[in-house]
């Protein structure tokens, strides 16, 4: 793991290298982008356009493949939160954000074949006249006009060393004629989950004596079918969009442990099954009201149903946990967009939403019911938000973007606790972008972020494999933070870019685990804290370094956080905030062989949770894969891949205490390490 000193040297070296490269060869294939139709024109250096020829050597098959190759850009699919405004990702399609939450941005982009992409604009400020949704950088996929149709069939297969073969067939289709466009995707997945594996499992006393020792084996399977369809109709200047999606997923997990203690050998079985059903129906209507005023109305409805059963069987008997939940969301959002002057964009509107969750949990121990706090609850939220946004392209180098949102919600709960409360927050945001030349940009952001409550935290839950139960907390408050961020971007050569982003967040009401009656843990607020973050995004082409066709894309994250532990009263890291993360892809095109070979690495990660009488740390070792893409014809692509090349291990460590951690009385140490062997993957894609 890189320490802070090494990271500082790494960041400084990367920036210095990029600055020395200069700008003389910049934009060989990338050019300043024209504004999309109907948007305010911009003359700033904050928009760069990449035509399909820029990506040709990488043999992309969809708009998603192209987006992943954008210099200095890291794809963000959006947040899984309630409401529409706060869930935006950093990719737009034809200047608009898709009116869907259940269908991921990745799936939507996979539906767009390369043949239908006119260009991709990388937008870094307000010069394009787009609603950036608070994102400092967005990619705007511009599709070609005119009649077209495509059909793509894809089959993916994974071969594991025990003979199991996972399959993922997928079909995608697009059709456009005149004002009407249709798109759709259907996929089935029968696969092994990454949590599968086997390895040693032991527990030692504080003095080092063995309490039990042995091995365990986990086989986790996923069976999923999902579809999504979308339609767009443009009768003149109006635009009408519609989307429908559905998914059914069955997860089956079988775990067996063969252990030995002072009494003798015994076995423990942990089996679970979970069934999820999700639906979404949405659409939006956009209409120009005048030459400088446009209205848009968005509607969205989602519904989900989850059923799960878990059984633990061992020497002392059996435990059974059954849970079920139904949830949904209804959203209506209306907004007006005005462009009164060149370089000025104003937007205002309101959003209303209704959300609900019905959750029921039942736990039995050898047939005896175990009472859990908030085991059966219904949570409802009625939320309204008003917002106004303004962007101004002050000059070719300077742009300003400001937003003020005010949110008010009423949350009611029945079941474990019957109560109702109202929350209200103002959420201002200011973004400034300055581009001293066409190869550099400095961005600044000041924002008050307000997190969303997870309705699942209001209900009780049970973890049979560890014997730990969580209570629900109806008094949970959303986490808030004042965030200050500065970013420096330097672009070089035709494909190179380096972006350094520094962030400081002063966090209020940190959401973590709190003790309930010194018996249960529950999600709760543990006070104020802070989070310092440094991100490095590097796209380094090797063409000018003597290796034509070689490209490195790297993302690095360094993070330092602090909060006061509610049990010990001492300072510690905020739960789940990883100190350092990194991933990179090193690829080499081989034009003479119609091929691309690549190495992809994801650094190991660590997640530490602090409970009343336990510290639990989960680590995953580095993940590495090698693949070869072969394109013998433009309409046929093969991928041959060695997944998990060096073998990945998932390690769980537990430090168990007698009583609360504040007493410092350790009772035992526990460790289990699941190893997953390498496996082979092959994918073939045919486009018609």
PyMOL commands that set and color helices and strands:
alter all, ss='L'
color gray80, all
select helices_A, chain A and resi 4-21+52-58+63-68+85-87+105-110+114-116+126-128+455-458+543-545+591-593+661-663
alter helices_A, ss='H'
color red, helices_A
select strands_A, chain A and resi 30-32+47-51+91-93+117-123+138-143+148-159+165-177+180-192+197-205+210-233+239-260+265-290+293-314+317-338+344-365+368-370+376-393+398-414+419-437+440-450+461-463+468-471+480-492+496-508+511-516+520-525+529-541+550-564+571-572+580-590+595-602+605-610+614-620+623-633+636-643+648-657+666-676+679-687
alter strands_A, ss='S'
color yellow, strands_A
deselect
rebuild
show_as cartoon
